[in-house]
Amino acid sequence: MIELDFKKGGGLLPAVVQDHASGKVLMVAYINQASWDKTLESGEAHYWSRSRKEIWHKGGTSGHVQKIREIFVDCDKDTVLFRVEQVGGAACHTGYESCFYRKIGADGGATIVDEKVFDPERVYKK
Amino acid sequence: MIELDFKKGGGLLPAVVQDHASGKVLMVAYINQASWDKTLESGEAHYWSRSRKEIWHKGGTSGHVQKIREIFVDCDKDTVLFRVEQVGGAACHTGYESCFYRKIGADGGATIVDEKVFDPERVYKK
């Protein structure tokens, strides 16, 4: 059983999330030991929400869970890569497939280069 | 000019580095404002070395620089994605193409799934 290095980041380390089929980078989130254990146990991505300070089962509200297909660990054991099947086709709470929907131009400005997959007001309304 | 949110991470934020041609995730490193500016100015990836506490021109020693092809920023502006041309074919100091050369199995153990591109003892020797 591999031991990740959570110490360097004060108990948290980043997880890069990539679509297993397209190779698109969808998002980066943070994991602690408990969310790592939950991810391995359940086969669905669990993170640590830095804003809410709680375990975050991605897709728990929206239904857009991330089914783990492969996990890789980096040379320093302080970053993981989740290759996932993104249910619902969008990882970002804004409705885009990827959180990286803005491209930086030569002038340092950002331009939206993707189309929304869903309307966040519909998905998240109670 | 986009302003990244460096505050959340105490002056640093993660950069995910992806091969622009293959889509392979190569590494994650950290940037501060100065390394971000250097990256935009020079067109080659510059990071902040958390261990050496200095600006790190990736490839400065090995020659394995990362030529920036595209940059994306995430929804919260606290993570960036560099799509690069990796000179030398390997991003990892261990000699592997990607730092994510180990796959986690169902039992939580790690297995090396890549081949080394270079011998680190030759590249880094003085």
Contacts between the chains, C-beta under 8 A, distances in Angstrom:
chain1	res1	chain2	res2	distance
A	1	B	107	7.0
A	1	B	108	4.1
A	1	B	109	6.1
A	2	B	102	7.8
A	2	B	104	6.4
A	2	B	108	6.2
A	2	B	109	6.3
A	2	B	110	4.5
A	8	B	50	7.5
A	14	B	14	5.3
A	14	B	28	6.0
A	16	B	16	5.2
A	16	B	25	5.7
A	16	B	28	6.2
A	18	B	25	5.9
A	22	B	23	7.8
A	23	B	22	7.8
A	23	B	23	3.2
A	23	B	24	7.6
A	24	B	23	7.5
A	25	B	16	5.7
A	25	B	18	5.9
A	25	B	25	6.8
A	25	B	81	5.5
A	27	B	74	6.9
A	28	B	14	6.0
A	28	B	16	6.2
A	28	B	28	7.9
A	28	B	74	6.9
A	28	B	79	4.6
A	40	B	104	7.8
A	40	B	108	5.8
A	50	B	8	7.6
A	70	B	103	6.3
A	71	B	103	7.0
A	71	B	104	4.1
A	72	B	25	8.0
A	72	B	98	8.0
A	72	B	100	3.8
A	72	B	101	7.5
A	72	B	102	6.3
A	72	B	103	5.4
A	72	B	104	7.0
A	72	B	113	7.9
A	73	B	100	6.9
A	73	B	102	5.1
A	73	B	104	6.1
A	73	B	110	5.8
A	74	B	27	6.9
A	74	B	28	6.9
A	74	B	99	4.0
A	74	B	100	5.3
A	74	B	102	8.0
A	75	B	92	5.5
A	75	B	93	7.1
A	75	B	94	5.3
A	75	B	96	7.6
A	75	B	99	4.6
A	75	B	101	7.3
A	76	B	99	7.6
A	79	B	28	4.5
A	79	B	99	7.5
A	79	B	100	7.9
A	80	B	104	7.8
A	81	B	25	5.4
A	81	B	100	4.7
A	92	B	75	5.5
A	93	B	75	7.1
A	94	B	75	5.3
A	96	B	75	7.6
A	98	B	72	8.0
A	99	B	74	4.0
A	99	B	75	4.6
A	99	B	76	7.6
A	99	B	79	7.4
A	100	B	72	3.8
A	100	B	73	6.9
A	100	B	74	5.3
A	100	B	79	7.9
A	100	B	81	4.7
A	101	B	72	7.6
A	101	B	75	7.3
A	102	B	2	7.8
A	102	B	72	6.3
A	102	B	73	5.1
A	102	B	74	8.0
A	103	B	70	6.3
A	103	B	71	7.0
A	103	B	72	5.4
A	104	B	2	6.4
A	104	B	40	7.8
A	104	B	71	4.1
A	104	B	72	7.0
A	104	B	73	6.1
A	104	B	80	7.9
A	107	B	1	7.0
A	108	B	1	4.1
A	108	B	2	6.2
A	108	B	40	5.8
A	109	B	1	6.2
A	109	B	2	6.3
A	110	B	2	4.4
A	110	B	73	5.7
A	113	B	72	7.9
